[in-house]
């Protein structure tokens, strides 16, 4: 399955590299040379392309650009925060996959009709294929309903569930619980970001 967000990220990186490493001659260091005058005239001509747009068109297009960039920034800052916070508790690959699923699913309208326990199970079931959906439902209930008031108990100070133990040292149940706690926290953060934007 092709991830459009990943493709956009790759395209943005490619565009940045293309801009940075163009085949154009570098900026002339000595502005008194003949080559410098030609360079400056060429640069002024390139800037005059913006004169073809009205201020209203520029404002509209810049607003569209900002609207497209805001979700990308929030996802990136969310990933960075989660990697810093949970890097010791869960492998980066699993954490990234979990965040991608949680982000993708919160954008679906049908997702909002699911109970919180169902949302948690949906997000982690691909990460934990050895667990049946019913077993994950049983494990998800305490995290879905104990944290109902918006309080993520134990997440701020580091609970016994999400402690400083390495992922490989956790039992399967502890790994599942860790995934569910992190997923609950991720869903809360993503929904909060969506409400604020």
Phi and psi in degrees as GROMACS dihedral restraints (atoms count N, CA, C in turn):
[ dihedral_restraints ]
;  ai    aj    ak    al  type     phi  dphi    fc
    3     4     5     6     1   -87.4    20    10
    4     5     6     7     1   131.2    20    10
    6     7     8     9     1   -96.5    20    10
    7     8     9    10     1   112.1    20    10
    9    10    11    12     1   -63.4    20    10
   10    11    12    13     1   -37.2    20    10
   12    13    14    15     1   -62.9    20    10
   13    14    15    16     1   -39.5    20    10
   15    16    17    18     1   -66.5    20    10
   16    17    18    19     1   -41.0    20    10
   18    19    20    21     1   -64.3    20    10
   19    20    21    22     1   -38.9    20    10
   21    22    23    24     1   -64.5    20    10
   22    23    24    25     1   -39.6    20    10
   24    25    26    27     1   -63.9    20    10
   25    26    27    28     1   -44.1    20    10
   27    28    29    30     1   -63.3    20    10
   28    29    30    31     1   -43.8    20    10
   30    31    32    33     1   -62.1    20    10
   31    32    33    34     1   -41.3    20    10
   33    34    35    36     1   -63.7    20    10
   34    35    36    37     1   -42.4    20    10
   36    37    38    39     1   -63.8    20    10
   37    38    39    40     1   -41.3    20    10
   39    40    41    42     1   -63.6    20    10
   40    41    42    43     1   -43.7    20    10
   42    43    44    45     1   -61.5    20    10
   43    44    45    46     1   -40.6    20    10
   45    46    47    48     1   -63.3    20    10
   46    47    48    49     1   -46.3    20    10
   48    49    50    51     1   -63.2    20    10
   49    50    51    52     1   -38.6    20    10
   51    52    53    54     1   -62.8    20    10
   52    53    54    55     1   -41.7    20    10
   54    55    56    57     1   -66.6    20    10
   55    56    57    58     1   -38.1    20    10
   57    58    59    60     1   -74.1    20    10
   58    59    60    61     1   -34.6    20    10
   60    61    62    63     1  -118.5    20    10
   61    62    63    64     1    56.5    20    10
   63    64    65    66     1   -79.0    20    10
   64    65    66    67     1   164.9    20    10
   66    67    68    69     1   -85.4    20    10
   67    68    69    70     1     3.5    20    10
   69    70    71    72     1   -64.9    20    10
   70    71    72    73     1   155.2    20    10
   72    73    74    75     1   -68.6    20    10
   73    74    75    76     1   148.8    20    10
   75    76    77    78     1   -68.3    20    10
   76    77    78    79     1   165.6    20    10
   78    79    80    81     1   -56.6    20    10
   79    80    81    82     1   130.5    20    10
   81    82    83    84     1   -71.4    20    10
   82    83    84    85     1   124.7    20    10
   84    85    86    87     1   -75.3    20    10
   85    86    87    88     1   -25.1    20    10
   87    88    89    90     1  -109.3    20    10
   88    89    90    91     1   104.4    20    10
   90    91    92    93     1   -70.4    20    10
   91    92    93    94     1    -6.2    20    10
   93    94    95    96     1   -87.2    20    10
   94    95    96    97     1    -7.8    20    10
   96    97    98    99     1   -80.2    20    10
   97    98    99   100     1   162.0    20    10
   99   100   101   102     1   -66.3    20    10
  100   101   102   103     1   -39.1    20    10
  102   103   104   105     1   -61.9    20    10
  103   104   105   106     1   -33.6    20    10
  105   106   107   108     1   -65.3    20    10
  106   107   108   109     1   -41.2    20    10
  108   109   110   111     1   -61.4    20    10
  109   110   111   112     1   -43.0    20    10
  111   112   113   114     1   -64.8    20    10
  112   113   114   115     1   -40.1    20    10
  114   115   116   117     1   -61.8    20    10
  115   116   117   118     1   -45.9    20    10
  117   118   119   120     1   -66.6    20    10
  118   119   120   121     1   -37.9    20    10
  120   121   122   123     1   -64.4    20    10
  121   122   123   124     1   -40.4    20    10
  123   124   125   126     1   -64.4    20    10
  124   125   126   127     1   -41.3    20    10
  126   127   128   129     1   -65.9    20    10
  127   128   129   130     1   -38.9    20    10
  129   130   131   132     1   -65.9    20    10
  130   131   132   133     1   -36.4    20    10
  132   133   134   135     1   -65.8    20    10
  133   134   135   136     1   -38.6    20    10
  135   136   137   138     1   -65.2    20    10
  136   137   138   139     1   -38.1    20    10
  138   139   140   141     1   -68.9    20    10
  139   140   141   142     1   -31.3    20    10
  141   142   143   144     1   -68.6    20    10
  142   143   144   145     1   -10.0    20    10
  144   145   146   147     1   -61.0    20    10
  145   146   147   148     1   -30.9    20    10
  147   148   149   150     1   -68.3    20    10
  148   149   150   151     1   -19.1    20    10
  150   151   152   153     1   -66.2    20    10
  151   152   153   154     1   -17.9    20    10
  153   154   155   156     1   -74.2    20    10
  154   155   156   157     1   -11.1    20    10
  156   157   158   159     1  -105.0    20    10
  157   158   159   160     1   143.3    20    10
  159   160   161   162     1   -80.1    20    10
  160   161   162   163     1   166.0    20    10
  162   163   164   165     1   -64.0    20    10
  163   164   165   166     1   -35.2    20    10
  165   166   167   168     1   -65.1    20    10
  166   167   168   169     1   -41.9    20    10
  168   169   170   171     1   -64.9    20    10
  169   170   171   172     1   -42.4    20    10
  171   172   173   174     1   -63.5    20    10
  172   173   174   175     1   -41.9    20    10
  174   175   176   177     1   -64.7    20    10
  175   176   177   178     1   -41.9    20    10
  177   178   179   180     1   -65.6    20    10
  178   179   180   181     1   -45.6    20    10
  180   181   182   183     1   -68.5    20    10
  181   182   183   184     1   -36.2    20    10
  183   184   185   186     1   -68.8    20    10
  184   185   186   187     1   -36.0    20    10
  186   187   188   189     1   -65.4    20    10
  187   188   189   190     1   -40.5    20    10
  189   190   191   192     1   -62.0    20    10
  190   191   192   193     1   -42.6    20    10
  192   193   194   195     1   -62.6    20    10
  193   194   195   196     1   -44.9    20    10
  195   196   197   198     1   -64.0    20    10
  196   197   198   199     1   -40.5    20    10
  198   199   200   201     1   -62.6    20    10
  199   200   201   202     1   -34.0    20    10
  201   202   203   204     1   -75.9    20    10
  202   203   204   205     1   -30.8    20    10
  204   205   206   207     1   -81.6    20    10
  205   206   207   208     1   -33.7    20    10
  207   208   209   210     1   -54.5    20    10
  208   209   210   211     1   -47.8    20    10
  210   211   212   213     1   -62.6    20    10
  211   212   213   214     1   -35.1    20    10
  213   214   215   216     1   -66.2    20    10
  214   215   216   217     1   -40.6    20    10
  216   217   218   219     1   -66.4    20    10
  217   218   219   220     1   -41.5    20    10
  219   220   221   222     1   -66.8    20    10
  220   221   222   223     1   -38.5    20    10
  222   223   224   225     1   -65.4    20    10
  223   224   225   226     1   -42.6    20    10
  225   226   227   228     1   -64.8    20    10
  226   227   228   229     1   -43.8    20    10
  228   229   230   231     1   -68.1    20    10
  229   230   231   232     1   -34.0    20    10
  231   232   233   234     1   -64.6    20    10
  232   233   234   235     1   -45.4    20    10
  234   235   236   237     1   -62.0    20    10
  235   236   237   238     1   -44.3    20    10
  237   238   239   240     1   -61.3    20    10
  238   239   240   241     1   -45.9    20    10
  240   241   242   243     1   -61.7    20    10
  241   242   243   244     1   -41.7    20    10
  243   244   245   246     1   -70.1    20    10
  244   245   246   247     1   -37.8    20    10
  246   247   248   249     1   -64.0    20    10
  247   248   249   250     1   -39.5    20    10
  249   250   251   252     1   -68.2    20    10
  250   251   252   253     1   -38.8    20    10
  252   253   254   255     1   -78.1    20    10
  253   254   255   256     1   -39.9    20    10
  255   256   257   258     1  -117.4    20    10
  256   257   258   259     1    14.6    20    10
  258   259   260   261     1   -59.5    20    10
  259   260   261   262     1   -33.1    20    10
  261   262   263   264     1   -81.6    20    10
  262   263   264   265     1   -24.3    20    10
  264   265   266   267     1   -88.2    20    10
  265   266   267   268     1   -26.9    20    10
  267   268   269   270     1  -145.9    20    10
  268   269   270   271     1   141.3    20    10
  270   271   272   273     1   -59.6    20    10
  271   272   273   274     1   145.4    20    10
  273   274   275   276     1   -55.5    20    10
  274   275   276   277     1   -41.5    20    10
  276   277   278   279     1   -60.0    20    10
  277   278   279   280     1   -46.4    20    10
  279   280   281   282     1   -64.4    20    10
  280   281   282   283     1   -41.6    20    10
  282   283   284   285     1   -63.5    20    10
  283   284   285   286     1   -43.5    20    10
  285   286   287   288     1   -63.0    20    10
  286   287   288   289     1   -43.5    20    10
  288   289   290   291     1   -63.1    20    10
  289   290   291   292     1   -42.2    20    10
  291   292   293   294     1   -61.3    20    10
  292   293   294   295     1   -45.6    20    10
  294   295   296   297     1   -66.0    20    10
  295   296   297   298     1   -37.5    20    10
  297   298   299   300     1   -63.3    20    10
  298   299   300   301     1   -45.5    20    10
  300   301   302   303     1   -64.3    20    10
  301   302   303   304     1   -45.0    20    10
  303   304   305   306     1   -63.3    20    10
  304   305   306   307     1   -41.3    20    10
  306   307   308   309     1   -67.2    20    10
  307   308   309   310     1   -45.5    20    10
  309   310   311   312     1   -63.0    20    10
  310   311   312   313     1   -42.7    20    10
  312   313   314   315     1   -71.3    20    10
  313   314   315   316     1   -32.1    20    10
  315   316   317   318     1   -69.4    20    10
  316   317   318   319     1   -15.6    20    10
  318   319   320   321     1   -87.6    20    10
  319   320   321   322     1    -6.3    20    10
  321   322   323   324     1   -91.8    20    10
  322   323   324   325     1   136.0    20    10
  324   325   326   327     1   -67.5    20    10
  325   326   327   328     1   -38.9    20    10
  327   328   329   330     1   -64.6    20    10
  328   329   330   331     1   -23.9    20    10
  330   331   332   333     1   -64.5    20    10
  331   332   333   334     1   -34.8    20    10
  333   334   335   336     1   -68.2    20    10
  334   335   336   337     1   -19.1    20    10
  336   337   338   339     1   -84.3    20    10
  337   338   339   340     1    -9.1    20    10
  339   340   341   342     1   -80.2    20    10
  340   341   342   343     1   150.8    20    10
  342   343   344   345     1   -69.9    20    10
  343   344   345   346     1   163.0    20    10
  345   346   347   348     1   -61.4    20    10
  346   347   348   349     1   -39.2    20    10
  348   349   350   351     1   -62.6    20    10
  349   350   351   352     1   -41.6    20    10
  351   352   353   354     1   -65.3    20    10
  352   353   354   355     1   -37.8    20    10
  354   355   356   357     1   -62.7    20    10
  355   356   357   358     1   -44.6    20    10
  357   358   359   360     1   -61.5    20    10
  358   359   360   361     1   -47.1    20    10
  360   361   362   363     1   -61.9    20    10
  361   362   363   364     1   -43.7    20    10
  363   364   365   366     1   -58.9    20    10
  364   365   366   367     1   -41.2    20    10
  366   367   368   369     1   -70.2    20    10
  367   368   369   370     1   -33.8    20    10
  369   370   371   372     1  -100.7    20    10
  370   371   372   373     1   -11.4    20    10
  372   373   374   375     1   -65.1    20    10
  373   374   375   376     1   -30.0    20    10
  375   376   377   378     1   -74.0    20    10
  376   377   378   379     1   -28.4    20    10
  378   379   380   381     1   -76.6    20    10
  379   380   381   382     1   -24.5    20    10
  381   382   383   384     1  -124.1    20    10
  382   383   384   385     1    67.8    20    10
  384   385   386   387     1   -66.2    20    10
  385   386   387   388     1   -19.5    20    10
  387   388   389   390     1   -75.4    20    10
  388   389   390   391     1   -10.9    20    10
  390   391   392   393     1   -99.1    20    10
  391   392   393   394     1   138.5    20    10
  393   394   395   396     1   -78.1    20    10
  394   395   396   397     1   159.2    20    10
  396   397   398   399     1   -62.6    20    10
  397   398   399   400     1   -37.2    20    10
  399   400   401   402     1   -65.0    20    10
  400   401   402   403     1   -41.6    20    10
  402   403   404   405     1   -64.8    20    10
  403   404   405   406     1   -40.3    20    10
  405   406   407   408     1   -65.3    20    10
  406   407   408   409     1   -34.9    20    10
  408   409   410   411     1   -60.6    20    10
  409   410   411   412     1   -42.9    20    10
  411   412   413   414     1   -63.5    20    10
  412   413   414   415     1   -43.5    20    10
  414   415   416   417     1   -69.6    20    10
  415   416   417   418     1   -31.3    20    10
  417   418   419   420     1   -77.7    20    10
  418   419   420   421     1   -26.8    20    10
  420   421   422   423     1   -54.4    20    10
  421   422   423   424     1   -48.0    20    10
  423   424   425   426     1   -61.9    20    10
  424   425   426   427     1   -33.1    20    10
  426   427   428   429     1   -78.3    20    10
  427   428   429   430     1   -30.6    20    10
  429   430   431   432     1   -75.3    20    10
  430   431   432   433     1   -40.0    20    10
  432   433   434   435     1   -99.9    20    10
  433   434   435   436     1   -27.1    20    10
  435   436   437   438     1   -71.9    20    10
  436   437   438   439     1   -23.3    20    10
  438   439   440   441     1  -106.7    20    10
  439   440   441   442     1    20.8    20    10
  441   442   443   444     1   -60.1    20    10
  442   443   444   445     1   -34.2    20    10
  444   445   446   447     1   -74.9    20    10
  445   446   447   448     1     9.6    20    10
  447   448   449   450     1    87.8    20    10
  448   449   450   451     1    -5.0    20    10
  450   451   452   453     1   -88.8    20    10
  451   452   453   454     1   125.2    20    10
  453   454   455   456     1   -95.8    20    10
  454   455   456   457     1    83.6    20    10
  456   457   458   459     1   -58.5    20    10
  457   458   459   460     1   131.1    20    10
  459   460   461   462     1    83.2    20    10
  460   461   462   463     1   -11.0    20    10
  462   463   464   465     1   -78.7    20    10
  463   464   465   466     1   -30.5    20    10
  465   466   467   468     1   -70.4    20    10
  466   467   468   469     1   -47.8    20    10
  468   469   470   471     1   -94.7    20    10
  469   470   471   472     1    -5.8    20    10
  471   472   473   474     1    90.0    20    10
  472   473   474   475     1   101.3    20    10
  474   475   476   477     1   -86.4    20    10
  475   476   477   478     1   177.8    20    10
  477   478   479   480     1   -66.4    20    10
  478   479   480   481     1   -27.8    20    10
  480   481   482   483     1   -74.4    20    10
  481   482   483   484     1   -46.9    20    10
  483   484   485   486     1  -108.9    20    10
  484   485   486   487     1    80.3    20    10
  486   487   488   489     1  -100.6    20    10
  487   488   489   490     1  -154.4    20    10
  489   490   491   492     1  -101.3    20    10
  490   491   492   493     1    15.1    20    10
  492   493   494   495     1   -78.5    20    10
  493   494   495   496     1   139.4    20    10
  495   496   497   498     1   -64.9    20    10
  496   497   498   499     1   146.0    20    10
  498   499   500   501     1   -54.3    20    10
  499   500   501   502     1   -44.3    20    10
  501   502   503   504     1   -67.4    20    10
  502   503   504   505     1   -20.1    20    10
  504   505   506   507     1   -88.4    20    10
  505   506   507   508     1    -8.4    20    10
  507   508   509   510     1   -81.5    20    10
  508   509   510   511     1   148.3    20    10
  510   511   512   513     1   -73.4    20    10
  511   512   513   514     1   170.1    20    10
  513   514   515   516     1   -61.7    20    10
  514   515   516   517     1   -38.6    20    10
  516   517   518   519     1   -66.4    20    10
  517   518   519   520     1   -43.0    20    10
  519   520   521   522     1   -64.7    20    10
  520   521   522   523     1   -37.5    20    10
  522   523   524   525     1   -63.5    20    10
  523   524   525   526     1   -43.7    20    10
  525   526   527   528     1   -62.9    20    10
  526   527   528   529     1   -44.0    20    10
  528   529   530   531     1   -63.5    20    10
  529   530   531   532     1   -41.0    20    10
  531   532   533   534     1   -60.8    20    10
  532   533   534   535     1   -44.6    20    10
  534   535   536   537     1   -61.2    20    10
  535   536   537   538     1   -41.9    20    10
  537   538   539   540     1   -66.6    20    10
  538   539   540   541     1   -41.5    20    10
  540   541   542   543     1   -64.4    20    10
  541   542   543   544     1   -45.8    20    10
  543   544   545   546     1   -65.6    20    10
  544   545   546   547     1   -38.4    20    10
  546   547   548   549     1   -63.7    20    10
  547   548   549   550     1   -43.3    20    10
  549   550   551   552     1   -60.3    20    10
  550   551   552   553     1   -43.5    20    10
  552   553   554   555     1   -65.9    20    10
  553   554   555   556     1   -41.8    20    10
  555   556   557   558     1   -63.0    20    10
  556   557   558   559     1   -46.2    20    10
  558   559   560   561     1   -59.5    20    10
  559   560   561   562     1   -41.9    20    10
  561   562   563   564     1   -62.0    20    10
  562   563   564   565     1   -45.6    20    10
  564   565   566   567     1   -66.1    20    10
  565   566   567   568     1   -43.3    20    10
  567   568   569   570     1   -64.4    20    10
  568   569   570   571     1   -46.2    20    10
  570   571   572   573     1   -64.8    20    10
  571   572   573   574     1   -36.2    20    10
  573   574   575   576     1   -64.5    20    10
  574   575   576   577     1   -43.0    20    10
  576   577   578   579     1   -62.6    20    10
  577   578   579   580     1   -40.4    20    10
  579   580   581   582     1   -65.4    20    10
  580   581   582   583     1   -38.1    20    10
  582   583   584   585     1   -69.0    20    10
  583   584   585   586     1   -34.1    20    10
  585   586   587   588     1   -77.8    20    10
  586   587   588   589     1   -20.4    20    10
